[in-house]
Every structure is written in C-alpha cells, then in structure tokens.
Amino acid sequence: MKKFLLLLFAAASLAACDDDKDYGPDIEHFTGRLTVTLLSDATQRHTYDGKRFSLAGDTDGTLTMRMYDTQFVPQMPPLTMDVPGIGYLHSTVDLLTLEAARVVPLMGGRPYEQYAITALKGTVADAEPEDRLHVEFDCMGYRVVYDGEELD
C-alpha cells in the first residue's frame, strides 16, 4: 500500500504542478475471492477463488482496475476486462475509497457497453502484512464482490 499511496501522491503532485501527468508503470496486483450473485435471485451465487485484480493510476487522475480471467457464471468464458475511470479519495492515511457511478469496461482496448458497470464502490486498505482490496459493483444483472490481498 505504501508503494500505491506513494504513486498516487506523486501523481497528485504532478497533476497539481505539471501538464505532463506521468503516473509511471507501478501497478498493485491482488489475488482473492470473486463472488457473483444474480440480482433477481440471490440463491444463484457463484464463487471463484484465486482471482487476480490489479489497480493502476491513469493520466486523468483516476484508476483503472483490471480483472483477469473473470467470469460471472461457469458457462461464461473467462474474460480479462479493464475498468477505467474509477474515482478515489484518501479516506485516511491507510485507506483509499473507490467509487464510480457508471463505467464501460474495455476488452482488448475496445469498449463493451453491454458489460457496463454501475454502483462501483470499494476500498484499498493498508492492512499489514498485505494490502487489501474490496470492491463491489453491478454488471449485467449480477452483483459482483471481490476481496483480495496484495501479491508480492
């Protein structure tokens, strides 16, 4: 988390004093549990362990979350999606709060409107020994919840 906070602080400093906003290559990687629940029938729930997500700073002052090999139901092929435009704020020194009302994910660099993500909320917590990511959102009639720990 210290690397992540340093990256975000550096990005904010650059944004405040320079038009050339370069966030650098630093990315935080997480592994954890993805739980997907059908909004119209909470008994329809699927859980996937060992799923990887990552967060990276963007030049516009937001974050992009990458979801690797994500699937909402077992018959769905695993897809890697980038979710750009996630806003964040420092709730405390050790906690970032993530939020986006509506974002369109990218797959292979192309936007996929049919996979629009709404009501995204989450946190990145400095919880030693490993940072923790919690994020939840709605997509295609499903509630998606992810809880992960930072990979070394």
C-alpha positions in Angstrom: 0.0 0.0 0.0 2.9 2.3 0.7 4.0 2.0 -2.9 0.5 2.6 -4.0 0.0 5.6 -1.8 3.4 7.0 -2.9 2.4 6.5 -6.5 -0.9 8.3 -6.0 0.7 11.1 -4.0 3.3 11.6 -6.8 0.6 11.6 -9.4 -1.4 14.2 -7.5 1.7 16.3 -7.1 2.4 16.1 -10.8 -1.2 16.9 -11.7 -1.1 20.0 -9.5 2.1 21.4 -11.0 2.6 20.0 -14.4 0.5 19.3 -17.5 2.6 16.2 -18.3 0.8 13.7 -16.0 3.0 10.6 -16.0 2.0 8.0 -13.4 4.7 5.6 -14.2 4.4 1.8 -14.6 3.6 0.9 -11.0 0.6 -1.4 -10.6 -0.8 -3.1 -7.5 -1.7 -6.7 -8.0 -4.2 -8.6 -5.8 -5.4 -12.2 -5.6 -8.6 -13.2 -3.9 -12.2 -14.4 -4.0 -14.8 -13.2 -6.5 -18.5 -13.8 -5.6 -21.1 -13.2 -8.2 -24.8 -13.2 -7.3 -27.8 -12.8 -9.6 -29.7 -9.7 -8.6 -33.1 -11.2 -9.3 -32.4 -14.5 -7.4 -29.8 -14.4 -4.6 -29.8 -18.2 -4.5 -27.9 -18.1 -7.8 -24.4 -17.4 -6.5 -21.0 -18.4 -7.8 -17.7 -18.1 -6.0 -14.3 -18.2 -7.6 -11.1 -18.3 -5.6 -7.6 -17.3 -6.7 -8.9 -14.5 -9.0 -6.4 -11.7 -9.9 -7.3 -8.0 -10.0 -4.9 -5.1 -10.3 -5.1 -1.3 -9.9 -3.1 1.3 -11.8 -3.1 5.1 -11.9 -4.3 6.8 -15.1 -3.2 10.2 -16.5 -6.6 11.7 -15.8 -6.3 11.2 -12.1 -8.5 8.1 -11.9 -7.7 4.5 -11.5 -8.0 1.5 -13.9 -8.9 -1.8 -12.4 -8.0 -4.9 -14.4 -10.0 -8.1 -13.8 -8.1 -11.1 -15.1 -9.9 -14.2 -16.4 -13.2 -13.1 -14.9 -16.5 -15.0 -15.3 -19.9 -14.4 -13.8 -21.3 -17.9 -14.4 -19.4 -21.2 -15.0 -20.5 -21.3 -18.7 -19.2 -17.8 -19.4 -15.7 -17.8 -21.0 -13.1 -16.2 -18.7 -12.5 -12.6 -19.9 -9.9 -10.0 -18.9 -11.5 -6.6 -18.5 -10.1 -3.2 -17.8 -12.4 -0.8 -15.9 -11.1 2.7 -16.4 -12.3 6.0 -14.8 -12.6 4.8 -11.1 -12.5 7.8 -8.8 -10.8 7.6 -5.5 -10.1 9.7 -2.4 -7.9 9.2 0.7 -10.4 8.5 3.5 -7.5 8.2 5.9 -3.7 7.8 5.6 -4.2 4.0 5.3 -7.4 3.8 3.3 -8.4 4.7 -0.2 -12.1 4.8 -1.1 -13.0 3.9 -4.7 -16.2 4.9 -6.5 -17.8 5.1 -9.9 -21.4 5.6 -10.8 -21.1 4.0 -14.3 -18.2 2.9 -16.3 -17.8 0.9 -19.5 -15.1 -1.8 -19.4 -12.6 -2.4 -22.1 -11.6 -5.8 -23.5 -8.7 -5.8 -25.9 -8.8 -2.0 -25.8 -12.4 -1.9 -27.1 -15.3 -0.6 -25.0 -18.1 -3.1 -24.3 -21.3 -1.2 -23.4 -23.2 -4.4 -22.8 -20.9 -5.0 -19.8 -21.4 -1.6 -18.3 -20.5 -1.5 -14.6 -22.7 0.5 -12.2 -22.6 1.4 -8.5 -19.0 0.6 -8.1 -17.7 1.1 -4.5 -14.6 -0.2 -2.8 -11.6 0.3 -0.6 -7.9 -0.3 -0.7 -6.6 -0.7 2.9 -3.1 -0.8 4.2 -3.6 -3.9 6.3 -0.1 -5.3 7.2 1.4 -7.6 6.2 -0.6 -7.3 2.9 -2.7 -4.6 1.5 -6.4 -5.5 1.0 -8.7 -4.6 -1.9 -12.5 -4.8 -1.5 -14.7 -3.8 -4.5 -18.3 -4.4 -5.4 -20.4 -3.4 -8.4 -23.4 -4.4 -10.5 -22.9 -5.7 -14.1 -25.3 -7.5 -16.4 -27.9 -8.2 -13.7 -25.3 -9.5 -11.3 -23.8 -8.2 -8.0 -20.1 -8.7 -8.1 -18.0 -8.7 -4.9 -14.2 -9.1 -4.8 -12.0 -9.4 -1.7 -8.2 -9.8 -2.3 -4.8 -9.4 -0.8 -1.8 -7.8 -2.5 0.6 -10.1 -4.3 4.3 -9.6 -3.6 
